[in-house]
Amino acid sequence: MSDLDDPERSYRRGYTHGAWAVIDTMRGKIPAHEQERLERWFNNEVRAWRLKAYTGESKRRSDGKITIDIAPPSRISN
């Protein structure tokens, strides 16, 4: 099943792409240490969260329907 056929994977894919677009837009506009922090968050949290949809660690109910999806577990501000 592709990301486009699965609503949860599609959501996580869109979130991941959007997060990277924001990080990329901020490149050069924020201090280097903050840029590194954003990239670390993206690589460690967001990508892992997206991949959980492929490993069966999702928010699907037994009937296959999706429960409310949530964003990655930690925030940049943590």
N, C-alpha and C positions, 0 to 999 in steps of 0.2 A: 504494500500500500504506500502510495506517495504522500508527501506532505500536503499536497493539494486535495487529496481525497479524505484526509482525516482532519476534522476540525481542531482537535487539540494540537496536533503536530503543526498545523497551519498557524494557529495562534502563537505557539512557542517560536516558530520560525519567524513570524512577523515581529514579535517582541525582540528577538535576538538581532534581527536586521535593523530595527529602529534604534536599539541601544547602541549598536556599532555606528550608525549614522550620526548620532549625537556625539559620540566620542570622537569620531573623525572630524566633525565640524568644529569641535573645541580645540583640536590639535593646533598648537602654536598660539592659542589665545589664553592658555592657562599655564601656570608654572610646570616645569618638567616633572617634578615629583608628584603633582596632582594628576598629570597625564598618565604616569606610570601606575598610580593607584587605580585610576579608572580602568586601564587595560588589565591589571591584575584581577580586579573585580569581574570584568567581562570574561576573562579566560578561566578563572576559577569557579565562579558562581553561575553566570548566565549560560555558558556553554554546557556545563554539567547538568543544569536544570533542563535545558532543551533536550539533551540526550536521554533523560529519564523517560521521555515519551516513547522512545524506541526500545527501552528495556523493560517495559511493562510497569514501571513505577509511575503510574499516571493517576488521574482522578476519575477514572471510569468506574461506573457502577457495574454490577454483575449483568445487567441487561444491555450493556454497551453504551448507554447514554453518558454524557459528560456532566459531572458536577461542576460547581463554580471553580474555575481555574484561578490560581494565584500566581503572583510573580515570584521570581527567585527568592530563596529564603532570607537572604541578607541584603541590606542596603549599602550603598556606598558610604553613607554617613556612620555606619557602625564601626 
